[in-house]
Amino acid sequence: MKNAIIPYSNLEYFEKLMTNQSNQITEESFDYGEIDSGLNFKPLTEEEMVQQSILALEAYRREGSSVDHNRVREWANSLTLLKYY
């Protein structure tokens, strides 16, 4: 073992291990879905989510309209409040 080549120093190995673990946790906790008007999360498959995104983009290009900024702000604030209940 005296002449063994170690591909990573302990710190490099630890950093790589933590990065891989972090990526796995992120991938595992990522759910596709939408929030309905009652602020309930409705799970969707990745394919359904992509389709909805395409439809929303097409509608935006056609109509040039989007969700009002204040409405988005209210929704975002409601998410912050939910974590305290």
Number of C-alpha atoms within 10 A of each C-alpha: 4 4 5 6 7 7 8 10 9 10 9 11 12 12 12 13 12 12 12 12 12 12 11 11 11 11 10 9 8 8 13 15 14 14 11 9 8 6 12 9 12 11 13 14 11 12 10 13 15 13 12 14 12 12 12 13 14 12 13 13 11 9 9 9 9 11 8 8 9 9 10 11 11 10 15 11 11 12 12 10 10 9 7 6 5
